[in-house]
């Protein structure tokens, strides 16, 4: 069996430090204290393939772009591309590049692998598409900040399961899915400009692959405002409220007549703004030693509460706040769009994900709520 693997080692760095993406921002993210997690999440995926170790060869790129995790688990490994970081003795080459991803993908395509696994976000999916197009089945391991493209599995473990089942011919169908990405510069200014770059072929398994992100309908605005008023009317003095990203949660800031960061995290106490566009460190400092609540909304169409676009709300933040202090907002149309699928969490901490499983009250109106199931992705 022949499997391709590419890891974008800087994917996801911008999440916890509030950069809303890592494209061209890896060094800044590292300077702000971001900790690389892409390799660890790839390791989680590859562990699902251990039953195939004796029959599997993994074709990959050097070092942290795949070789390191493959060798750590004892798989047969063939390195087809050495990253610029390793080839050049230059202090400026301290991270891998998009060109490394593209060149590695082209080399893997030439080897006739059955499937290419790649770890990253929407930018990585774009690079893979530019290199292989629809010539090769692929599947993404979600490790990035922005994961709008439905070419990713719902979690690293599910990516590994998907690859295992595909290699064993337990999944035989393929489907064509969109490669989407946003303009990160505009994103950091609060504007979402999504562009379709192309299509990739992925294994056809709705249980293991995530769906495309969908936005809120304009007709939902009145419902969003009603939910926001409920949150504001119930605010407790001295309680710290951490307001997560999303058009639904932004209505809370509007109801308070406070400036909002549409795609970031804001912190409020006593109905006053404590911190705008907060990073993980800002949040931990604001809630330290205080009662706090996380006000969040699931991603439309995908149903993620944590782990997609809100990495500032890290496992450490959730532990400190307490799972019992989650306030979930969602319009009925957003819930109905899930077609009965549960909400999901992917915090990067499997133990916390399991702790978060269960039924939660979801506010759908000023006096309306439903109980809805949450599972680990």
Residue pairs with C-beta under 8 A, 6 or more apart in sequence:
1 52
1 55
1 56
1 57
1 114
1 167
2 56
2 57
2 59
2 111
2 112
2 113
2 114
3 49
3 56
3 57
3 58
3 59
3 113
3 114
3 115
3 116
3 117
3 163
3 167
4 58
4 59
4 60
4 105
4 108
4 109
4 111
4 113
4 115
4 116
4 117
4 136
5 42
5 46
5 58
5 59
5 60
5 66
5 70
5 116
5 117
5 118
5 119
6 60
6 61
6 65
6 66
6 101
6 104
6 105
6 108
6 116
6 117
6 118
6 119
6 120
6 124
6 128
7 38
7 39
7 42
7 60
7 61
7 64
7 65
7 66
7 69
7 118
7 119
7 120
7 143
8 38
8 65
8 96
8 101
8 118
8 119
8 120
8 121
8 123
8 124
8 143
8 144
9 36
9 38
9 39
9 64
9 65
9 95
9 96
10 22
10 26
10 29
10 36
10 38
10 95
10 96
11 22
11 38
11 119
11 120
11 121
11 123
11 124
11 143
11 144
11 145
12 22
12 36
12 37
12 38
12 41
12 121
12 143
12 144
12 145
12 311
13 19
13 22
13 25
13 26
13 29
13 30
13 34
13 36
14 20
14 21
14 22
14 25
14 26
14 29
14 34
14 145
15 22
15 34
15 145
15 310
15 311
15 312
16 34
16 35
16 279
16 280
16 311
16 312
16 314
17 29
17 32
17 33
17 34
17 279
17 280
17 281
17 312
18 264
18 265
18 277
18 278
18 279
18 280
18 282
18 312
19 25
19 28
19 29
19 32
19 145
19 188
20 145
20 146
20 184
20 187
20 188
20 263
20 264
20 309
21 121
21 123
21 144
21 145
21 146
21 182
21 184
21 187
21 188
22 29
22 121
22 123
22 144
22 145
23 123
23 184
24 184
25 184
26 95
27 94
27 95
32 279
33 281
36 64
37 143
37 348
38 119
38 120
38 143
39 64
39 68
39 69
40 348
41 119
41 141
41 142
41 143
41 156
41 348
42 66
42 69
42 119
42 141
42 143
42 156
43 69
43 72
43 73
44 156
44 157
44 160
44 350
45 117
45 119
45 141
45 153
45 156
45 157
45 159
45 160
45 163
46 69
46 70
46 73
46 75
46 160
47 73
47 157
47 160
48 157
48 159
48 160
48 161
48 163
48 164
49 56
49 75
49 160
49 163
49 164
49 167
50 73
51 164
52 164
52 167
52 168
53 73
53 74
53 75
56 75
56 76
56 167
57 75
57 76
57 77
57 78
58 66
58 70
58 75
58 76
58 77
58 78
59 78
59 80
59 107
59 108
59 111
59 113
60 66
60 67
60 70
60 77
60 78
60 79
60 80
60 104
60 108
61 67
61 79
61 80
61 81
61 82
61 83
61 100
61 104
62 79
62 81
62 82
62 83
62 86
63 83
63 85
63 86
64 96
65 81
65 83
65 96
65 100
65 101
65 104
66 104
67 77
67 79
70 77
71 77
78 111
80 104
80 107
80 108
80 111
81 100
81 103
81 104
81 107
83 96
83 97
83 100
83 104
84 93
84 96
84 97
84 99
84 100
85 93
85 94
85 95
85 96
85 97
85 100
98 123
98 127
101 118
101 120
101 124
101 127
101 128
101 131
102 127
102 128
102 130
102 131
103 131
105 116
105 118
105 127
105 128
105 131
105 132
106 131
106 132
108 116
108 132
108 136
109 116
109 131
109 132
109 135
109 136
113 136
114 137
114 166
114 167
115 136
115 137
115 138
115 139
115 163
115 166
115 167
115 203
116 128
116 132
116 136
116 137
116 138
116 139
117 138
117 139
117 140
117 141
117 159
117 163
118 124
118 125
118 128
118 138
118 139
118 140
118 141
119 140
119 141
119 142
119 143
119 156
120 127
120 140
120 141
120 143
120 144
121 142
121 143
121 144
121 145
121 146
121 147
122 144
122 146
122 147
122 148
122 149
122 179
122 180
122 181
122 182
123 144
123 146
123 181
124 140
124 144
125 140
125 149
125 151
125 152
125 179
125 181
125 200
126 179
126 181
126 197
128 138
128 200
129 179
129 197
129 198
129 199
129 200
130 197
130 198
132 138
132 200
133 198
133 200
134 176
134 199
134 200
134 201
136 201
137 166
137 174
137 201
137 202
137 203
138 151
138 200
138 201
138 202
139 151
139 152
139 153
139 159
139 162
139 163
139 166
139 202
139 203
139 209
140 147
140 149
140 151
140 152
140 153
140 159
141 152
141 153
141 156
141 159
141 160
142 152
142 153
142 154
142 155
142 156
142 159
142 210
142 307
142 308
142 346
143 156
145 309
145 311
146 181
146 182
146 184
146 187
146 309
147 210
147 213
147 308
147 309
148 180
148 181
148 182
148 194
148 212
148 213
149 177
149 178
149 179
149 180
149 181
149 212
150 177
150 178
150 202
150 209
150 210
150 211
150 212
151 177
151 178
151 179
151 200
151 202
151 209
152 159
152 209
152 210
153 159
153 161
153 162
153 208
153 209
153 210
154 208
154 209
154 210
154 344
154 346
154 377
155 346
155 376
155 377
158 208
158 377
159 208
161 208
162 171
162 203
162 205
162 208
162 209
165 171
165 203
165 205
166 203
171 203
171 204
171 205
173 203
173 204
174 201
174 202
174 203
174 204
175 201
175 202
175 203
175 204
176 199
176 200
176 201
176 202
177 199
177 200
177 201
177 202
177 209
177 212
178 196
178 198
178 199
178 212
179 196
179 197
179 198
179 199
179 200
180 194
180 195
180 196
180 197
180 212
181 194
181 195
181 197
182 192
182 193
182 194
182 195
183 191
183 193
183 195
186 192
186 193
187 193
187 263
188 263
190 261
190 262
190 263
192 215
192 263
202 209
203 209
210 302
210 304
210 377
211 301
211 302
212 301
212 302
213 299
213 300
213 301
213 302
213 308
214 300
214 301
214 302
214 337
215 247
215 300
216 224
216 247
216 248
216 300
216 331
216 334
217 333
219 333
220 248
220 331
220 333
220 334
221 251
223 331
223 332
223 333
223 364
223 365
224 247
224 248
224 251
224 329
224 331
225 251
225 254
225 255
226 365
226 366
227 248
227 251
227 329
227 330
227 331
227 363
227 364
227 365
227 366
228 248
228 249
228 251
228 252
228 254
228 255
228 329
229 255
229 366
230 363
230 365
230 366
230 367
231 241
231 252
231 255
231 295
231 327
231 329
231 363
232 252
232 255
232 256
232 271
235 241
235 268
235 271
236 291
237 270
238 269
238 270
238 290
238 291
239 269
239 290
239 291
239 292
239 293
240 267
240 268
240 269
240 274
240 286
240 287
240 290
240 291
240 292
240 293
241 252
241 267
241 268
241 269
241 292
241 293
241 295
242 265
242 266
242 267
242 278
242 283
242 286
242 287
242 292
242 293
242 294
242 295
242 313
242 317
242 321
243 249
243 252
243 253
243 260
243 265
243 266
243 267
243 268
243 295
244 265
244 294
244 295
244 296
244 297
244 310
244 313
245 261
245 262
245 263
245 264
245 265
245 309
245 310
246 296
246 297
246 299
247 262
248 297
248 329
248 330
248 331
248 334
249 295
249 296
249 297
249 329
250 260
250 262
252 268
252 295
252 329
253 259
253 260
253 266
253 268
254 260
256 268
256 271
258 266
258 268
258 271
258 272
258 273
259 273
259 276
260 266
261 276
261 277
263 309
264 276
264 277
264 278
264 312
265 277
265 278
265 283
265 310
265 312
265 313
266 273
266 275
266 276
266 277
266 278
267 273
267 274
267 275
267 276
267 278
267 282
267 283
267 286
268 274
269 286
269 290
274 286
275 282
275 283
275 286
278 286
278 312
279 312
280 311
280 312
280 313
280 314
280 316
280 317
283 312
283 313
283 317
284 316
284 317
284 320
286 292
287 317
287 320
287 321
288 320
291 325
292 320
292 321
292 325
293 321
293 325
293 326
293 327
294 313
294 317
294 318
294 321
294 325
294 326
294 327
295 327
295 329
296 305
296 306
296 310
296 313
296 326
296 327
296 328
296 329
297 328
297 329
297 330
297 334
298 304
298 305
298 328
298 330
298 334
298 343
299 308
299 309
300 334
300 337
301 337
302 308
302 344
303 338
303 341
303 342
303 343
303 344
304 343
304 344
304 345
304 346
304 377
305 326
305 328
305 343
305 344
305 345
305 356
305 374
306 313
306 318
306 345
306 346
306 347
306 356
307 344
307 345
307 346
307 347
307 348
307 377
308 346
314 347
314 348
315 347
315 348
315 349
315 352
318 347
318 352
318 356
319 352
323 355
323 356
326 360
327 363
328 343
328 360
328 361
328 362
328 363
328 372
329 362
329 363
330 362
330 363
330 364
331 364
332 364
332 365
335 362
335 364
335 370
335 372
342 372
342 373
342 374
342 375
343 360
343 372
343 373
343 374
343 375
344 374
344 375
344 376
344 377
345 352
345 353
345 356
345 357
345 374
345 375
345 376
345 377
346 353
346 376
346 377
347 353
347 356
350 376
353 376
353 377
354 376
356 374
356 376
357 374
357 375
357 376
358 373
358 374
359 371
359 372
359 373
359 374
360 371
360 372
360 374
361 369
361 370
361 371
362 369
362 370
362 371
362 372
363 369
364 370
